[in-house]
Amino acid sequence: AQGFGVMNLERGGEVTERTLFHMASVTKPFVATAIMQLVEQKKLSLDDRIVDHLP
């Protein structure tokens, strides 16, 4: 593996295969895509109540 770029534009530092990045909330797009796929498959409606699907 190899990193490209700089870690910080102000302080510099090369990106390596061990450089850590803050990812924030990246699961929301995946969950939204999965929900929309279920809607397309008629297994879920956007008007459904959450309690009808989750305990």
mmCIF file of the N, C-alpha and C atoms, coordinates in Angstrom:
data_MODEL
# 
_entry.id   MODEL 
# 
loop_
_atom_site.group_PDB 
_atom_site.id 
_atom_site.type_symbol 
_atom_site.label_atom_id 
_atom_site.label_alt_id 
_atom_site.label_comp_id 
_atom_site.label_asym_id 
_atom_site.label_entity_id 
_atom_site.label_seq_id 
_atom_site.pdbx_PDB_ins_code 
_atom_site.Cartn_x 
_atom_site.Cartn_y 
_atom_site.Cartn_z 
_atom_site.occupancy 
_atom_site.B_iso_or_equiv 
_atom_site.pdbx_formal_charge 
_atom_site.auth_seq_id 
_atom_site.auth_comp_id 
_atom_site.auth_asym_id 
_atom_site.auth_atom_id 
_atom_site.pdbx_PDB_model_num 
ATOM 1   N N  . ALA A 1 1  ? 0.847   -1.184 0.000  1.00 0.00 ? 1  ALA A N  1 
ATOM 2   C CA . ALA A 1 1  ? 0.000   0.000  0.000  1.00 0.00 ? 1  ALA A CA 1 
ATOM 3   C C  . ALA A 1 1  ? 0.887   1.240  0.000  1.00 0.00 ? 1  ALA A C  1 
ATOM 4   N N  . GLN A 1 2  ? 0.319   2.301  -0.507 1.00 0.00 ? 2  GLN A N  1 
ATOM 5   C CA . GLN A 1 2  ? 1.071   3.541  -0.589 1.00 0.00 ? 2  GLN A CA 1 
ATOM 6   C C  . GLN A 1 2  ? 0.113   4.705  -0.383 1.00 0.00 ? 2  GLN A C  1 
ATOM 7   N N  . GLY A 1 3  ? 0.584   5.752  0.265  1.00 0.00 ? 3  GLY A N  1 
ATOM 8   C CA . GLY A 1 3  ? -0.214  6.949  0.436  1.00 0.00 ? 3  GLY A CA 1 
ATOM 9   C C  . GLY A 1 3  ? 0.226   8.028  -0.535 1.00 0.00 ? 3  GLY A C  1 
ATOM 10  N N  . PHE A 1 4  ? -0.686  8.928  -0.846 1.00 0.00 ? 4  PHE A N  1 
ATOM 11  C CA . PHE A 1 4  ? -0.390  10.026 -1.762 1.00 0.00 ? 4  PHE A CA 1 
ATOM 12  C C  . PHE A 1 4  ? -0.852  11.336 -1.147 1.00 0.00 ? 4  PHE A C  1 
ATOM 13  N N  . GLY A 1 5  ? -0.124  12.395 -1.365 1.00 0.00 ? 5  GLY A N  1 
ATOM 14  C CA . GLY A 1 5  ? -0.524  13.712 -0.900 1.00 0.00 ? 5  GLY A CA 1 
ATOM 15  C C  . GLY A 1 5  ? 0.123   14.097 0.413  1.00 0.00 ? 5  GLY A C  1 
ATOM 16  N N  . VAL A 1 6  ? -0.456  15.128 1.041  1.00 0.00 ? 6  VAL A N  1 
ATOM 17  C CA . VAL A 1 6  ? 0.055   15.612 2.319  1.00 0.00 ? 6  VAL A CA 1 
ATOM 18  C C  . VAL A 1 6  ? -1.016  15.446 3.395  1.00 0.00 ? 6  VAL A C  1 
ATOM 19  N N  . MET A 1 7  ? -0.560  15.237 4.643  1.00 0.00 ? 7  MET A N  1 
ATOM 20  C CA . MET A 1 7  ? -1.493  15.046 5.754  1.00 0.00 ? 7  MET A CA 1 
ATOM 21  C C  . MET A 1 7  ? -2.214  16.334 6.117  1.00 0.00 ? 7  MET A C  1 
ATOM 22  N N  . ASN A 1 8  ? -1.507  17.446 6.058  1.00 0.00 ? 8  ASN A N  1 
ATOM 23  C CA . ASN A 1 8  ? -2.058  18.719 6.474  1.00 0.00 ? 8  ASN A CA 1 
ATOM 24  C C  . ASN A 1 8  ? -1.469  19.793 5.569  1.00 0.00 ? 8  ASN A C  1 
ATOM 25  N N  . LEU A 1 9  ? -2.315  20.586 4.944  1.00 0.00 ? 9  LEU A N  1 
ATOM 26  C CA . LEU A 1 9  ? -1.826  21.599 4.002  1.00 0.00 ? 9  LEU A CA 1 
ATOM 27  C C  . LEU A 1 9  ? -0.950  22.641 4.681  1.00 0.00 ? 9  LEU A C  1 
ATOM 28  N N  . GLU A 1 10 ? -1.238  22.956 5.940  1.00 0.00 ? 10 GLU A N  1 
ATOM 29  C CA . GLU A 1 10 ? -0.458  23.984 6.643  1.00 0.00 ? 10 GLU A CA 1 
ATOM 30  C C  . GLU A 1 10 ? 0.852   23.439 7.207  1.00 0.00 ? 10 GLU A C  1 
ATOM 31  N N  . ARG A 1 11 ? 0.814   22.234 7.768  1.00 0.00 ? 11 ARG A N  1 
ATOM 32  C CA . ARG A 1 11 ? 1.998   21.672 8.426  1.00 0.00 ? 11 ARG A CA 1 
ATOM 33  C C  . ARG A 1 11 ? 2.760   20.686 7.551  1.00 0.00 ? 11 ARG A C  1 
ATOM 34  N N  . GLY A 1 12 ? 2.153   20.245 6.474  1.00 0.00 ? 12 GLY A N  1 
ATOM 35  C CA . GLY A 1 12 ? 2.808   19.274 5.603  1.00 0.00 ? 12 GLY A CA 1 
ATOM 36  C C  . GLY A 1 12 ? 2.758   17.874 6.175  1.00 0.00 ? 12 GLY A C  1 
ATOM 37  N N  . GLY A 1 13 ? 3.721   17.068 5.798  1.00 0.00 ? 13 GLY A N  1 
ATOM 38  C CA . GLY A 1 13 ? 3.774   15.679 6.236  1.00 0.00 ? 13 GLY A CA 1 
ATOM 39  C C  . GLY A 1 13 ? 3.178   14.773 5.178  1.00 0.00 ? 13 GLY A C  1 
ATOM 40  N N  . GLU A 1 14 ? 3.932   13.792 4.757  1.00 0.00 ? 14 GLU A N  1 
ATOM 41  C CA . GLU A 1 14 ? 3.456   12.893 3.707  1.00 0.00 ? 14 GLU A CA 1 
ATOM 42  C C  . GLU A 1 14 ? 2.415   11.913 4.232  1.00 0.00 ? 14 GLU A C  1 
ATOM 43  N N  . VAL A 1 15 ? 1.471   11.584 3.389  1.00 0.00 ? 15 VAL A N  1 
ATOM 44  C CA . VAL A 1 15 ? 0.491   10.545 3.698  1.00 0.00 ? 15 VAL A CA 1 
ATOM 45  C C  . VAL A 1 15 ? 1.160   9.200  3.462  1.00 0.00 ? 15 VAL A C  1 
ATOM 46  N N  . THR A 1 16 ? 1.016   8.296  4.421  1.00 0.00 ? 16 THR A N  1 
ATOM 47  C CA . THR A 1 16 ? 1.554   6.941  4.286  1.00 0.00 ? 16 THR A CA 1 
ATOM 48  C C  . THR A 1 16 ? 0.415   5.940  4.404  1.00 0.00 ? 16 THR A C  1 
ATOM 49  N N  . GLU A 1 17 ? 0.739   4.666  4.302  1.00 0.00 ? 17 GLU A N  1 
ATOM 50  C CA . GLU A 1 17 ? -0.291  3.630  4.450  1.00 0.00 ? 17 GLU A CA 1 
ATOM 51  C C  . GLU A 1 17 ? -0.808  3.547  5.886  1.00 0.00 ? 17 GLU A C  1 
ATOM 52  N N  . ARG A 1 18 ? -0.152  4.225  6.815  1.00 0.00 ? 18 ARG A N  1 
ATOM 53  C CA . ARG A 1 18 ? -0.582  4.216  8.222  1.00 0.00 ? 18 ARG A CA 1 
ATOM 54  C C  . ARG A 1 18 ? -1.194  5.550  8.669  1.00 0.00 ? 18 ARG A C  1 
ATOM 55  N N  . THR A 1 19 ? -1.374  6.482  7.757  1.00 0.00 ? 19 THR A N  1 
ATOM 56  C CA . THR A 1 19 ? -1.964  7.767  8.098  1.00 0.00 ? 19 THR A CA 1 
ATOM 57  C C  . THR A 1 19 ? -3.440  7.576  8.435  1.00 0.00 ? 19 THR A C  1 
ATOM 58  N N  . LEU A 1 20 ? -3.870  8.155  9.549  1.00 0.00 ? 20 LEU A N  1 
ATOM 59  C CA . LEU A 1 20 ? -5.268  8.080  9.970  1.00 0.00 ? 20 LEU A CA 1 
ATOM 60  C C  . LEU A 1 20 ? -6.005  9.334  9.535  1.00 0.00 ? 20 LEU A C  1 
ATOM 61  N N  . PHE A 1 21 ? -7.224  9.165  9.078  1.00 0.00 ? 21 PHE A N  1 
ATOM 62  C CA . PHE A 1 21 ? -8.075  10.277 8.683  1.00 0.00 ? 21 PHE A CA 1 
ATOM 63  C C  . PHE A 1 21 ? -9.385  10.193 9.438  1.00 0.00 ? 21 PHE A C  1 
ATOM 64  N N  . HIS A 1 22 ? -9.944  11.337 9.796  1.00 0.00 ? 22 HIS A N  1 
ATOM 65  C CA . HIS A 1 22 ? -11.261 11.390 10.423 1.00 0.00 ? 22 HIS A CA 1 
ATOM 66  C C  . HIS A 1 22 ? -12.296 11.142 9.327  1.00 0.00 ? 22 HIS A C  1 
ATOM 67  N N  . MET A 1 23 ? -13.118 10.122 9.513  1.00 0.00 ? 23 MET A N  1 
ATOM 68  C CA . MET A 1 23 ? -14.060 9.727  8.468  1.00 0.00 ? 23 MET A CA 1 
ATOM 69  C C  . MET A 1 23 ? -15.444 10.344 8.629  1.00 0.00 ? 23 MET A C  1 
ATOM 70  N N  . ALA A 1 24 ? -15.747 10.892 9.787  1.00 0.00 ? 24 ALA A N  1 
ATOM 71  C CA . ALA A 1 24 ? -17.060 11.480 10.061 1.00 0.00 ? 24 ALA A CA 1 
ATOM 72  C C  . ALA A 1 24 ? -18.143 10.414 9.929  1.00 0.00 ? 24 ALA A C  1 
ATOM 73  N N  . SER A 1 25 ? -19.287 10.807 9.460  1.00 0.00 ? 25 SER A N  1 
ATOM 74  C CA . SER A 1 25 ? -20.427 9.894  9.397  1.00 0.00 ? 25 SER A CA 1 
ATOM 75  C C  . SER A 1 25 ? -20.595 9.396  7.966  1.00 0.00 ? 25 SER A C  1 
ATOM 76  N N  . VAL A 1 26 ? -19.936 8.315  7.639  1.00 0.00 ? 26 VAL A N  1 
ATOM 77  C CA . VAL A 1 26 ? -19.983 7.809  6.266  1.00 0.00 ? 26 VAL A CA 1 
ATOM 78  C C  . VAL A 1 26 ? -21.037 6.729  6.066  1.00 0.00 ? 26 VAL A C  1 
ATOM 79  N N  . THR A 1 27 ? -21.716 6.310  7.132  1.00 0.00 ? 27 THR A N  1 
ATOM 80  C CA . THR A 1 27 ? -22.701 5.237  6.977  1.00 0.00 ? 27 THR A CA 1 
ATOM 81  C C  . THR A 1 27 ? -24.037 5.740  6.451  1.00 0.00 ? 27 THR A C  1 
ATOM 82  N N  . LYS A 1 28 ? -24.321 7.017  6.600  1.00 0.00 ? 28 LYS A N  1 
ATOM 83  C CA . LYS A 1 28 ? -25.619 7.539  6.168  1.00 0.00 ? 28 LYS A CA 1 
ATOM 84  C C  . LYS A 1 28 ? -25.903 7.289  4.687  1.00 0.00 ? 28 LYS A C  1 
ATOM 85  N N  . PRO A 1 29 ? -24.974 7.536  3.775  1.00 0.00 ? 29 PRO A N  1 
ATOM 86  C CA . PRO A 1 29 ? -25.262 7.244  2.363  1.00 0.00 ? 29 PRO A CA 1 
ATOM 87  C C  . PRO A 1 29 ? -25.524 5.760  2.108  1.00 0.00 ? 29 PRO A C  1 
ATOM 88  N N  . PHE A 1 30 ? -24.828 4.875  2.828  1.00 0.00 ? 30 PHE A N  1 
ATOM 89  C CA . PHE A 1 30 ? -25.052 3.442  2.644  1.00 0.00 ? 30 PHE A CA 1 
ATOM 90  C C  . PHE A 1 30 ? -26.433 3.035  3.135  1.00 0.00 ? 30 PHE A C  1 
ATOM 91  N N  . VAL A 1 31 ? -26.827 3.554  4.294  1.00 0.00 ? 31 VAL A N  1 
ATOM 92  C CA . VAL A 1 31 ? -28.144 3.237  4.845  1.00 0.00 ? 31 VAL A CA 1 
ATOM 93  C C  . VAL A 1 31 ? -29.235 3.794  3.933  1.00 0.00 ? 31 VAL A C  1 
ATOM 94  N N  . ALA A 1 32 ? -29.065 5.012  3.458  1.00 0.00 ? 32 ALA A N  1 
ATOM 95  C CA . ALA A 1 32 ? -30.059 5.616  2.568  1.00 0.00 ? 32 ALA A CA 1 
ATOM 96  C C  . ALA A 1 32 ? -30.198 4.822  1.276  1.00 0.00 ? 32 ALA A C  1 
ATOM 97  N N  . THR A 1 33 ? -29.095 4.364  0.719  1.00 0.00 ? 33 THR A N  1 
ATOM 98  C CA . THR A 1 33 ? -29.139 3.555  -0.504 1.00 0.00 ? 33 THR A CA 1 
ATOM 99  C C  . THR A 1 33 ? -29.847 2.236  -0.251 1.00 0.00 ? 33 THR A C  1 
ATOM 100 N N  . ALA A 1 34 ? -29.544 1.595  0.870  1.00 0.00 ? 34 ALA A N  1 
ATOM 101 C CA . ALA A 1 34 ? -30.190 0.321  1.204  1.00 0.00 ? 34 ALA A CA 1 
ATOM 102 C C  . ALA A 1 34 ? -31.692 0.507  1.392  1.00 0.00 ? 34 ALA A C  1 
ATOM 103 N N  . ILE A 1 35 ? -32.087 1.575  2.060  1.00 0.00 ? 35 ILE A N  1 
ATOM 104 C CA . ILE A 1 35 ? -33.513 1.842  2.260  1.00 0.00 ? 35 ILE A CA 1 
ATOM 105 C C  . ILE A 1 35 ? -34.208 2.084  0.929  1.00 0.00 ? 35 ILE A C  1 
ATOM 106 N N  . MET A 1 36 ? -33.592 2.859  0.053  1.00 0.00 ? 36 MET A N  1 
ATOM 107 C CA . MET A 1 36 ? -34.213 3.127  -1.247 1.00 0.00 ? 36 MET A CA 1 
ATOM 108 C C  . MET A 1 36 ? -34.309 1.864  -2.094 1.00 0.00 ? 36 MET A C  1 
ATOM 109 N N  . GLN A 1 37 ? -33.350 0.960  -1.962 1.00 0.00 ? 37 GLN A N  1 
ATOM 110 C CA . GLN A 1 37 ? -33.443 -0.317 -2.674 1.00 0.00 ? 37 GLN A CA 1 
ATOM 111 C C  . GLN A 1 37 ? -34.623 -1.127 -2.152 1.00 0.00 ? 37 GLN A C  1 
ATOM 112 N N  . LEU A 1 38 ? -34.846 -1.117 -0.842 1.00 0.00 ? 38 LEU A N  1 
ATOM 113 C CA . LEU A 1 38 ? -36.000 -1.815 -0.269 1.00 0.00 ? 38 LEU A CA 1 
ATOM 114 C C  . LEU A 1 38 ? -37.308 -1.179 -0.725 1.00 0.00 ? 38 LEU A C  1 
ATOM 115 N N  . VAL A 1 39 ? -37.325 0.135  -0.866 1.00 0.00 ? 39 VAL A N  1 
ATOM 116 C CA . VAL A 1 39 ? -38.512 0.825  -1.370 1.00 0.00 ? 39 VAL A CA 1 
ATOM 117 C C  . VAL A 1 39 ? -38.785 0.399  -2.809 1.00 0.00 ? 39 VAL A C  1 
ATOM 118 N N  . GLU A 1 40 ? -37.753 0.346  -3.636 1.00 0.00 ? 40 GLU A N  1 
ATOM 119 C CA . GLU A 1 40 ? -37.920 -0.077 -5.029 1.00 0.00 ? 40 GLU A CA 1 
ATOM 120 C C  . GLU A 1 40 ? -38.416 -1.512 -5.132 1.00 0.00 ? 40 GLU A C  1 
ATOM 121 N N  . GLN A 1 41 ? -38.021 -2.357 -4.176 1.00 0.00 ? 41 GLN A N  1 
ATOM 122 C CA . GLN A 1 41 ? -38.440 -3.760 -4.157 1.00 0.00 ? 41 GLN A CA 1 
ATOM 123 C C  . GLN A 1 41 ? -39.804 -3.932 -3.487 1.00 0.00 ? 41 GLN A C  1 
ATOM 124 N N  . LYS A 1 42 ? -40.432 -2.828 -3.112 1.00 0.00 ? 42 LYS A N  1 
ATOM 125 C CA . LYS A 1 42 ? -41.745 -2.827 -2.449 1.00 0.00 ? 42 LYS A CA 1 
ATOM 126 C C  . LYS A 1 42 ? -41.727 -3.563 -1.115 1.00 0.00 ? 42 LYS A C  1 
ATOM 127 N N  . LYS A 1 43 ? -40.574 -3.635 -0.470 1.00 0.00 ? 43 LYS A N  1 
ATOM 128 C CA . LYS A 1 43 ? -40.454 -4.274 0.838  1.00 0.00 ? 43 LYS A CA 1 
ATOM 129 C C  . LYS A 1 43 ? -40.570 -3.251 1.961  1.00 0.00 ? 43 LYS A C  1 
ATOM 130 N N  . LEU A 1 44 ? -40.588 -1.983 1.590  1.00 0.00 ? 44 LEU A N  1 
ATOM 131 C CA . LEU A 1 44 ? -40.598 -0.897 2.556  1.00 0.00 ? 44 LEU A CA 1 
ATOM 132 C C  . LEU A 1 44 ? -41.232 0.305  1.887  1.00 0.00 ? 44 LEU A C  1 
ATOM 133 N N  . SER A 1 45 ? -41.900 1.119  2.666  1.00 0.00 ? 45 SER A N  1 
ATOM 134 C CA . SER A 1 45 ? -42.445 2.373  2.153  1.00 0.00 ? 45 SER A CA 1 
ATOM 135 C C  . SER A 1 45 ? -41.826 3.520  2.935  1.00 0.00 ? 45 SER A C  1 
ATOM 136 N N  . LEU A 1 46 ? -41.592 4.615  2.273  1.00 0.00 ? 46 LEU A N  1 
ATOM 137 C CA . LEU A 1 46 ? -41.037 5.773  2.966  1.00 0.00 ? 46 LEU A CA 1 
ATOM 138 C C  . LEU A 1 46 ? -42.026 6.344  3.979  1.00 0.00 ? 46 LEU A C  1 
ATOM 139 N N  . ASP A 1 47 ? -43.294 5.963  3.863  1.00 0.00 ? 47 ASP A N  1 
ATOM 140 C CA . ASP A 1 47 ? -44.313 6.418  4.808  1.00 0.00 ? 47 ASP A CA 1 
ATOM 141 C C  . ASP A 1 47 ? -44.481 5.470  5.989  1.00 0.00 ? 47 ASP A C  1 
ATOM 142 N N  . ASP A 1 48 ? -43.784 4.333  5.990  1.00 0.00 ? 48 ASP A N  1 
ATOM 143 C CA . ASP A 1 48 ? -43.861 3.383  7.101  1.00 0.00 ? 48 ASP A CA 1 
ATOM 144 C C  . ASP A 1 48 ? -43.319 4.011  8.376  1.00 0.00 ? 48 ASP A C  1 
ATOM 145 N N  . ARG A 1 49 ? -43.863 3.533  9.501  1.00 0.00 ? 49 ARG A N  1 
ATOM 146 C CA . ARG A 1 49 ? -43.331 3.959  10.793 1.00 0.00 ? 49 ARG A CA 1 
ATOM 147 C C  . ARG A 1 49 ? -42.133 3.086  11.135 1.00 0.00 ? 49 ARG A C  1 
ATOM 148 N N  . ILE A 1 50 ? -41.128 3.657  11.752 1.00 0.00 ? 50 ILE A N  1 
ATOM 149 C CA . ILE A 1 50 ? -39.916 2.903  12.116 1.00 0.00 ? 50 ILE A CA 1 
ATOM 150 C C  . ILE A 1 50 ? -40.261 1.746  13.036 1.00 0.00 ? 50 ILE A C  1 
ATOM 151 N N  . VAL A 1 51 ? -41.196 1.966  13.961 1.00 0.00 ? 51 VAL A N  1 
ATOM 152 C CA . VAL A 1 51 ? -41.543 0.913  14.926 1.00 0.00 ? 51 VAL A CA 1 
ATOM 153 C C  . VAL A 1 51 ? -42.173 -0.302 14.257 1.00 0.00 ? 51 VAL A C  1 
ATOM 154 N N  . ASP A 1 52 ? -42.624 -0.157 13.016 1.00 0.00 ? 52 ASP A N  1 
ATOM 155 C CA . ASP A 1 52 ? -43.169 -1.305 12.282 1.00 0.00 ? 52 ASP A CA 1 
ATOM 156 C C  . ASP A 1 52 ? -42.060 -2.228 11.786 1.00 0.00 ? 52 ASP A C  1 
ATOM 157 N N  . HIS A 1 53 ? -40.817 -1.765 11.787 1.00 0.00 ? 53 HIS A N  1 
ATOM 158 C CA . HIS A 1 53 ? -39.704 -2.553 11.257 1.00 0.00 ? 53 HIS A CA 1 
ATOM 159 C C  . HIS A 1 53 ? -38.615 -2.848 12.282 1.00 0.00 ? 53 HIS A C  1 
ATOM 160 N N  . LEU A 1 54 ? -38.507 -2.010 13.294 1.00 0.00 ? 54 LEU A N  1 
ATOM 161 C CA . LEU A 1 54 ? -37.473 -2.197 14.316 1.00 0.00 ? 54 LEU A CA 1 
ATOM 162 C C  . LEU A 1 54 ? -38.123 -2.409 15.679 1.00 0.00 ? 54 LEU A C  1 
ATOM 163 N N  . PRO A 1 55 ? -37.511 -3.245 16.517 1.00 0.00 ? 55 PRO A N  1 
ATOM 164 C CA . PRO A 1 55 ? -38.102 -3.491 17.841 1.00 0.00 ? 55 PRO A CA 1 
ATOM 165 C C  . PRO A 1 55 ? -38.011 -2.281 18.757 1.00 0.00 ? 55 PRO A C  1 
# 
